[in-house]
Amino acid sequence: MQPLTDIWEGDSSRRLIFTAMHEKFFTDIKVAFFAGSFIAFPIIANQIWIFIAPGLYKQEKRAFLPFLVATPFLFFIGGAFVYYFVFPVAWPFFASFEQEGVKGAMAITLEPKVNEYLSLVMRLIFAFGLSFELPVIMTLLARARIMTSDSMRRKRRYAILLAFVAAAILTPPDPLSQIGLALPIIILYEISIFFAVLIERSRAKREFFDDDNSEKEDA
């Protein structure tokens, strides 16, 4: 609620409303479920790791452990980004479309429904949290040799297009929210290319030393 109350600070007449008898009750349940899932995400990820770790080799554990740590961290970063940077910009923009009552025109006042407002907040937090997982996904693909840094560079224009398509699907139909999500996705894509380069260099160095050692053994 804080980003919305900030723009209404000092105006005690402002309020959220609900128009169905059961609306507030089920909204509270929805918010509690979302908050619980958000907070429990690292614990769930840890339990999944505990389940699959015994079946992995030591080098596989070392390879996947950084991704296990990065996944919840990046999700929280995405949620914090939209809450502390996007909402304070987007909410005043939307609220600016209010219209005072003048002669010949009725007043148009913002009175959000509590269900619709909180659903929008949760949807955006989930969308940004999910989009911030892009470096994890792309780095895993690079490690598995499914994607390379060169192929990522060649497909950059398509990635930019897909970033705006994903933003249009995951956010409300307004340019501000869509740009606010698309730009971080594009930046994260560039970060993914950087990580792919590091993986390829590390792999090339490791293969060089392996070949050198095998030649010495043959000699």
C-alpha positions as a Markdown table, in Angstrom:
| # | Residue | x | y | z |
|---|---|---|---|---|
| 1 | Met | 0.0 | 0.0 | 0.0 |
| 2 | Gln | 2.9 | 2.4 | 0.7 |
| 3 | Pro | 3.5 | 3.6 | -2.9 |
| 4 | Leu | -0.1 | 4.5 | -3.2 |
| 5 | Thr | -0.4 | 6.2 | 0.2 |
| 6 | Asp | 2.7 | 8.2 | -0.6 |
| 7 | Ile | 0.9 | 10.1 | -3.4 |
| 8 | Trp | -2.2 | 10.5 | -1.2 |
| 9 | Glu | -0.2 | 11.8 | 1.8 |
| 10 | Gly | -2.1 | 14.5 | 3.7 |
| 11 | Asp | -5.5 | 13.7 | 2.0 |
| 12 | Ser | -7.5 | 11.8 | 4.6 |
| 13 | Ser | -10.5 | 11.5 | 2.2 |
| 14 | Arg | -8.7 | 9.0 | 0.0 |
| 15 | Arg | -9.7 | 5.4 | 0.3 |
| 16 | Leu | -9.7 | 1.9 | -1.3 |
| 17 | Ile | -13.1 | 0.3 | -1.8 |
| 18 | Phe | -14.6 | -3.1 | -2.3 |
| 19 | Thr | -18.0 | -3.6 | -4.0 |
| 20 | Ala | -18.7 | -7.2 | -3.2 |
| 21 | Met | -19.5 | -8.7 | 0.2 |
| 22 | His | -16.8 | -11.4 | -0.1 |
| 23 | Glu | -14.2 | -9.3 | -2.0 |
| 24 | Lys | -12.1 | -8.1 | 0.9 |
| 25 | Phe | -12.1 | -11.5 | 2.6 |
| 26 | Phe | -10.8 | -13.4 | -0.5 |
| 27 | Thr | -8.4 | -10.5 | -1.3 |
| 28 | Asp | -6.8 | -11.0 | 2.2 |
| 29 | Ile | -6.4 | -14.7 | 1.5 |
| 30 | Lys | -4.9 | -14.1 | -1.9 |
| 31 | Val | -2.4 | -11.6 | -0.4 |
| 32 | Ala | -1.5 | -14.0 | 2.4 |
| 33 | Phe | -0.9 | -16.8 | -0.1 |
| 34 | Phe | 1.3 | -14.6 | -2.3 |
| 35 | Ala | 3.3 | -13.2 | 0.6 |
| 36 | Gly | 3.8 | -16.7 | 2.0 |
| 37 | Ser | 5.0 | -18.1 | -1.3 |
| 38 | Phe | 7.3 | -15.1 | -1.8 |
| 39 | Ile | 8.9 | -15.5 | 1.6 |
| 40 | Ala | 9.1 | -19.3 | 1.4 |
| 41 | Phe | 10.6 | -19.4 | -2.0 |
| 42 | Pro | 14.2 | -19.8 | -0.8 |
| 43 | Ile | 13.2 | -22.6 | 1.6 |
| 44 | Ile | 11.3 | -24.4 | -1.2 |
| 45 | Ala | 14.4 | -24.0 | -3.5 |
| 46 | Asn | 16.6 | -25.4 | -0.7 |
| 47 | Gln | 14.4 | -28.4 | -0.2 |
| 48 | Ile | 14.4 | -29.1 | -4.0 |
| 49 | Trp | 18.2 | -28.9 | -3.8 |
| 50 | Ile | 18.4 | -31.3 | -0.9 |
| 51 | Phe | 16.3 | -33.7 | -2.9 |
| 52 | Ile | 18.3 | -33.7 | -6.1 |
| 53 | Ala | 21.8 | -33.1 | -4.6 |
| 54 | Pro | 22.5 | -36.8 | -3.6 |
| 55 | Gly | 22.1 | -37.8 | -7.2 |
| 56 | Leu | 24.7 | -35.4 | -8.5 |
| 57 | Tyr | 28.5 | -35.7 | -8.9 |
| 58 | Lys | 30.7 | -33.4 | -6.9 |
| 59 | Gln | 31.5 | -31.2 | -9.9 |
| 60 | Glu | 27.8 | -31.0 | -10.8 |
| 61 | Lys | 27.0 | -29.8 | -7.3 |
| 62 | Arg | 29.7 | -27.1 | -7.6 |
| 63 | Ala | 28.2 | -26.1 | -11.0 |
| 64 | Phe | 24.6 | -25.8 | -9.9 |
| 65 | Leu | 25.0 | -24.4 | -6.4 |
| 66 | Pro | 25.6 | -20.8 | -7.6 |
| 67 | Phe | 22.4 | -20.9 | -9.6 |
| 68 | Leu | 20.5 | -22.2 | -6.5 |
| 69 | Val | 21.7 | -19.1 | -4.6 |
| 70 | Ala | 21.2 | -16.7 | -7.5 |
| 71 | Thr | 17.6 | -17.7 | -8.3 |
| 72 | Pro | 15.8 | -16.5 | -5.1 |
| 73 | Phe | 18.2 | -13.6 | -4.8 |
| 74 | Leu | 17.4 | -12.3 | -8.3 |
| 75 | Phe | 13.7 | -12.9 | -7.8 |
| 76 | Phe | 13.7 | -10.7 | -4.7 |
| 77 | Ile | 15.8 | -8.1 | -6.5 |
| 78 | Gly | 13.1 | -8.0 | -9.3 |
| 79 | Gly | 10.3 | -7.6 | -6.8 |
| 80 | Ala | 12.2 | -4.9 | -4.9 |
| 81 | Phe | 12.9 | -3.1 | -8.2 |
| 82 | Val | 9.3 | -2.7 | -9.2 |
| 83 | Tyr | 8.2 | -1.8 | -5.6 |
| 84 | Tyr | 10.8 | 0.9 | -4.9 |
| 85 | Phe | 11.4 | 2.3 | -8.4 |
| 86 | Val | 8.6 | 1.5 | -10.8 |
| 87 | Phe | 5.6 | 2.0 | -8.5 |
| 88 | Pro | 6.6 | 5.4 | -7.2 |
| 89 | Val | 6.8 | 6.6 | -10.9 |
| 90 | Ala | 3.8 | 4.7 | -12.3 |
| 91 | Trp | 1.2 | 5.5 | -9.6 |
| 92 | Pro | 1.5 | 9.3 | -9.8 |
| 93 | Phe | 1.3 | 9.0 | -13.6 |
| 94 | Phe | -1.9 | 7.1 | -13.4 |
| 95 | Ala | -3.3 | 9.3 | -10.7 |
| 96 | Ser | -2.6 | 12.4 | -12.8 |
| 97 | Phe | -5.6 | 11.4 | -15.0 |
| 98 | Glu | -8.0 | 12.5 | -12.3 |
| 99 | Gln | -10.3 | 15.3 | -13.3 |
| 100 | Glu | -11.7 | 18.1 | -11.1 |
| 101 | Gly | -15.3 | 19.0 | -11.5 |
| 102 | Val | -15.8 | 22.1 | -13.6 |
| 103 | Lys | -18.7 | 23.7 | -15.3 |
| 104 | Gly | -19.9 | 21.3 | -18.0 |
| 105 | Ala | -17.8 | 18.4 | -16.8 |
| 106 | Met | -18.1 | 15.9 | -13.9 |
| 107 | Ala | -15.3 | 15.2 | -11.5 |
| 108 | Ile | -13.4 | 12.0 | -12.1 |
| 109 | Thr | -11.8 | 10.7 | -8.9 |
| 110 | Leu | -9.5 | 7.7 | -8.4 |
| 111 | Glu | -11.0 | 5.2 | -6.0 |
| 112 | Pro | -9.3 | 1.8 | -6.6 |
| 113 | Lys | -11.0 | -1.4 | -5.7 |
| 114 | Val | -8.8 | -3.2 | -3.2 |
| 115 | Asn | -8.9 | -6.5 | -5.1 |
| 116 | Glu | -7.9 | -4.9 | -8.4 |
| 117 | Tyr | -5.2 | -2.8 | -6.9 |
| 118 | Leu | -3.5 | -5.6 | -4.9 |
| 119 | Ser | -3.9 | -8.0 | -7.9 |
| 120 | Leu | -2.1 | -5.5 | -10.0 |
| 121 | Val | 0.7 | -5.1 | -7.4 |
| 122 | Met | 1.2 | -8.8 | -7.1 |
| 123 | Arg | 1.1 | -9.4 | -10.8 |
| 124 | Leu | 3.8 | -6.8 | -11.4 |
| 125 | Ile | 6.0 | -8.1 | -8.5 |
| 126 | Phe | 5.7 | -11.6 | -10.0 |
| 127 | Ala | 6.4 | -10.4 | -13.5 |
| 128 | Phe | 9.5 | -8.4 | -12.5 |
| 129 | Gly | 10.8 | -11.2 | -10.3 |
| 130 | Leu | 10.4 | -13.7 | -13.0 |
| 131 | Ser | 12.1 | -11.5 | -15.6 |
| 132 | Phe | 15.1 | -11.0 | -13.4 |
| 133 | Glu | 15.7 | -14.8 | -13.6 |
| 134 | Leu | 16.9 | -14.3 | -17.2 |
| 135 | Pro | 20.6 | -14.4 | -16.4 |
| 136 | Val | 20.2 | -17.7 | -14.6 |
| 137 | Ile | 18.3 | -19.3 | -17.5 |
| 138 | Met | 20.7 | -18.0 | -20.2 |
| 139 | Thr | 23.8 | -18.9 | -18.2 |
| 140 | Leu | 22.5 | -22.5 | -17.7 |
| 141 | Leu | 21.9 | -22.7 | -21.5 |
| 142 | Ala | 25.4 | -21.4 | -22.1 |
| 143 | Arg | 26.9 | -24.0 | -19.7 |
| 144 | Ala | 24.9 | -26.7 | -21.4 |
| 145 | Arg | 26.3 | -25.5 | -24.8 |
| 146 | Ile | 22.8 | -24.9 | -26.1 |
| 147 | Met | 23.5 | -21.2 | -26.5 |
| 148 | Thr | 26.8 | -19.4 | -27.1 |
| 149 | Ser | 27.7 | -15.7 | -26.6 |
| 150 | Asp | 28.0 | -15.3 | -30.3 |
| 151 | Ser | 24.5 | -16.7 | -30.9 |
| 152 | Met | 23.1 | -14.4 | -28.2 |
| 153 | Arg | 24.7 | -11.4 | -29.9 |
| 154 | Arg | 23.3 | -12.4 | -33.3 |
| 155 | Lys | 19.8 | -12.8 | -31.8 |
| 156 | Arg | 19.9 | -9.6 | -29.8 |
| 157 | Arg | 17.3 | -7.8 | -32.0 |
| 158 | Tyr | 14.9 | -10.7 | -31.5 |
| 159 | Ala | 15.6 | -10.6 | -27.8 |
| 160 | Ile | 14.7 | -6.9 | -27.7 |
| 161 | Leu | 11.4 | -7.6 | -29.5 |
| 162 | Leu | 10.6 | -10.5 | -27.2 |
| 163 | Ala | 11.3 | -8.3 | -24.2 |
| 164 | Phe | 8.7 | -5.9 | -25.3 |
| 165 | Val | 6.2 | -8.7 | -26.2 |
| 166 | Ala | 6.7 | -10.3 | -22.7 |
| 167 | Ala | 6.3 | -6.9 | -21.1 |
| 168 | Ala | 3.1 | -6.3 | -23.0 |
| 169 | Ile | 1.7 | -9.7 | -21.8 |
| 170 | Leu | 2.9 | -9.5 | -18.2 |
| 171 | Thr | 2.1 | -5.9 | -17.4 |
| 172 | Pro | -1.0 | -3.7 | -17.7 |
| 173 | Pro | -1.7 | -2.2 | -21.1 |
| 174 | Asp | 0.1 | 1.0 | -20.6 |
| 175 | Pro | 3.5 | 2.1 | -22.1 |
| 176 | Leu | 5.0 | 3.1 | -18.8 |
| 177 | Ser | 4.8 | -0.3 | -17.2 |
| 178 | Gln | 5.8 | -2.1 | -20.4 |
| 179 | Ile | 8.9 | 0.0 | -20.8 |
| 180 | Gly | 9.7 | -0.3 | -17.1 |
| 181 | Leu | 9.8 | -4.1 | -17.5 |
| 182 | Ala | 11.3 | -4.3 | -21.0 |
| 183 | Leu | 14.4 | -2.2 | -20.3 |
| 184 | Pro | 15.5 | -4.4 | -17.3 |
| 185 | Ile | 15.0 | -7.5 | -19.4 |
| 186 | Ile | 17.2 | -6.1 | -22.2 |
| 187 | Ile | 19.9 | -5.1 | -19.6 |
| 188 | Leu | 19.7 | -8.6 | -18.1 |
| 189 | Tyr | 20.1 | -10.1 | -21.5 |
| 190 | Glu | 23.3 | -8.2 | -22.0 |
| 191 | Ile | 24.5 | -9.4 | -18.6 |
| 192 | Ser | 23.7 | -12.9 | -19.7 |
| 193 | Ile | 26.0 | -12.5 | -22.7 |
| 194 | Phe | 28.8 | -11.4 | -20.4 |
| 195 | Phe | 28.3 | -14.5 | -18.2 |
| 196 | Ala | 28.3 | -16.7 | -21.3 |
| 197 | Val | 31.6 | -15.2 | -22.4 |
| 198 | Leu | 33.1 | -16.0 | -18.9 |
| 199 | Ile | 31.8 | -19.6 | -19.1 |
| 200 | Glu | 33.3 | -20.1 | -22.6 |
| 201 | Arg | 36.7 | -18.7 | -21.6 |
| 202 | Ser | 36.7 | -20.9 | -18.5 |
| 203 | Arg | 35.8 | -23.9 | -20.6 |
| 204 | Ala | 38.4 | -23.2 | -23.2 |
| 205 | Lys | 41.1 | -22.8 | -20.6 |
| 206 | Arg | 40.0 | -26.1 | -18.9 |
| 207 | Glu | 40.0 | -27.9 | -22.2 |
| 208 | Phe | 43.5 | -26.5 | -23.1 |
| 209 | Phe | 45.0 | -27.8 | -19.8 |
| 210 | Asp | 43.2 | -31.2 | -20.2 |
| 211 | Asp | 44.6 | -31.6 | -23.8 |
| 212 | Asp | 48.1 | -30.5 | -22.5 |
| 213 | Asn | 48.0 | -33.1 | -19.7 |
| 214 | Ser | 46.8 | -35.9 | -22.1 |
| 215 | Glu | 49.7 | -35.1 | -24.5 |
| 216 | Lys | 52.2 | -35.3 | -21.6 |
| 217 | Glu | 50.7 | -38.7 | -20.5 |
| 218 | Asp | 51.0 | -40.0 | -24.1 |
| 219 | Ala | 54.6 | -38.8 | -24.3 |
